[in-house]
């Protein structure tokens, strides 16, 4: 299937993390070559086909190799509440590190251009992994934040913050706190807060956020 003039091929894959088999959905530009890799990280509700399929195809159509990581399989999780997240967060971070290793072995991937794109819980994970893994060169986070335990970071790749001002699940104060932390670390960042938006975007806000994400990733990867 072709999006924006670039043919995209899809496939399944998996890797092992701490003895568990982790599923990865792969959306790869069909033409041979080395592309920047984007690892997409879902939120606390787990993988949702409508979320992972269309945006991933669209991003691959823009010239990225996209890997949707089912990181909950590391811990047998279907949905994460606060206690589950607190318990398993380090395991999920390690699994995402293993996913980066998996992606860099793909012949379509330029191992020097790795980005993380996270939604909600996935945004927290993307930022956390990026703060300790120098292989990550850019982060796009949708309505996420930085865990308190890791707010002392001293390095972080460029970050794009996208957040709804009326988010009742992850309050917008998480975005402004992250902004302060990034400025302290002298990290390049961009931030867009959407008036009236809650924990998720739709319509023109979704389109605008997607365009900003692609532009940001092309700039830094």
N, C-alpha and C positions, 0 to 999 in steps of 0.2 A: 504494500500500500504506500502511496506517495503523499507526503504532507509538505507544503511549501516547496515543491519541486524536488525534494530529496526522498528517494525510496527508503523505506524502513523495513527491516526484517525483525521478527519477534521469535523468541525461543525461551525455553525453560532451562534452568541450570540449578546446581546446588553445590554447597561446600560443607565441610565439617567444622564445627566449632564446639570444643569441649566434648567431643563424642556425639554431638547431635547434628543431624542433617538439616541444613538451612536452605530453604528454597529461595531462588532468585529469578525474577522475571526480567528478561533482557530485551531491550529495544535498541537496535543497532542500525546505523546507516548502512544501506546495502552495498555501497561502493567501498572497495578495499581502501584502507588507509588507517592512520592513527588519529583517533578523535579524543577530545576531552571526555572524561568519564564523570557521570553524575550518579551518586548513590542516593536514592530516594527512600526516606524513612517515614513510615506512617505514624499516626498518633495512637492514643490509648485505646481506641476502638479496634485496632488491628487493621489488616488489609481489607480494603473495600474495592471491589473490582472497578466501580465507576470512577474512583479516584485514581487508581494506579494505571488504568489502561489509557484513557484519552490524553491526560497531560503528559504521560511518558512518551506516547507516540508523537505528540506535537513537539516535545523537546528533542527527541531523536531526529525529527524532521528538520530541526535547526542545526544539526551537525554535532550532536552529542551522543555518546554511548551511555544509555541509561540502564541502571540496575536497581530494580525494586526489591529491597531486602526484607524478607519475612523474619525479622530478628526475634519475634516472639517465640519462634519454634525452639530457640535455645532453652527456654524455661517452661515450655508447654503452656504458655499464656494465651488466652483468647481476648481478654479485656483487662486493662490495668487500672486499678484504683490507687489511691495514695499509698497504702501499705504495700501493695504488690510492686509499685514503682520503686519505693524506697528499698525493698528487698532485692530486686533484680537489676536495678540500674547499672551497677558495675559489670554484671554479666552481659547485658546488652551492649555496653560500650566495647567490651572485648570482642563480641560477635561482629560489631560493625568494623572493628579493626581487622578481623579475619575477612570480612567482606571486601575491604579495600585490597587486601592481598589477592583475593580471588579475582577482582576486577582487573588488577594490573597485569594478570597473566593472560587476559583476553587479547587476541591479536589485533582487535579494533581499538585498543586503548593506548593512549600516550600516558605512561605511568607518571610523568612529571606534571600532568594536568588533571588532578583529582578534585572534585567538588562534592560537597554534601548538601542535600536539600531536605529539610525536615519540617514536618507539620506537627505543631503542638508538642506532645511528648517527643516526637522525632526531632523537633527544633532544639529542645533541651539536649538531646543526645548528640545531635550534629555539632552544636557548640562545644559540648564537653569533650567529644573525641577530637575535634579540631584544636582544642587548647593543649593537647598532649601528643598529638600525632602530626609530625611535620610533613607527612605526605599529603595532607589536606591543604589545598591552595585557595579555597574559597568556600563560603557557607552562605546559603540562602535559608532563612528561617521564617516560617509563617506562624504567627501567634504562639511563639515559644519564649524561652528565656534561658538564663544561666543558673544552674543549681547553686544554692548558697555555699555548699561545701567547696565549689570550684571557682568561686568568684575572685580568688587571689591570683588568677592566671597572669602570666607575664608575656605570653605570646599568643597571637591569634591571627589567622589569615583574614583577608578582607571579608566583611560580613554585610549582607543585606537584610535589614529588619523590616518585616511586613506585618502589621498588626491592626486590628480593629479597635477603635477608641471605646466601643461599648462592649468589649469582650467581658463576659461575666464568668468565664471558666479560667482563662489566663488573663488577668487584668492588664491593662495597658501600662501600668506601673512597671511590669516586668520588662517591657520594651525600653522605657526610659531609664530604668536601672542598668540594663545592658548597654545602652548608649553611654552612660557615665563610665562603665567599666572599660569599654572599648577606647574611649578618649583617654582614660588613665594609662592604658597599655599602648597608646599611640597606634592603634589599629585603624586602617582605612575602613570606613563603613558608609552605608547609605541607609536611610530610614524613611519609610512612608507609613503614616498613620491614616487610617480611613475613617472619616467621621460617619457615625451611625452604624458601622459594621460591628458585628459580634464575633463569635468564634468560628469564622469561616467567611468566605467571600462568594458572591454570586454576581451574575450580570456583568456590568461594566467594571466593577471593582475586581472581579476575578480576571477579566481580560487585562486590565491595567497591571495587576500584580504579576500575571504571567509574563507580560511584555517586559516589565522591569527585571524579573528574574533572568530571562534569557539575555537581555542586554548586559546585566551585571556579570553573568557567568562568561559571556563572550569577552568582556573586558578583562577579566582576571584569569581566565583559562586559555 
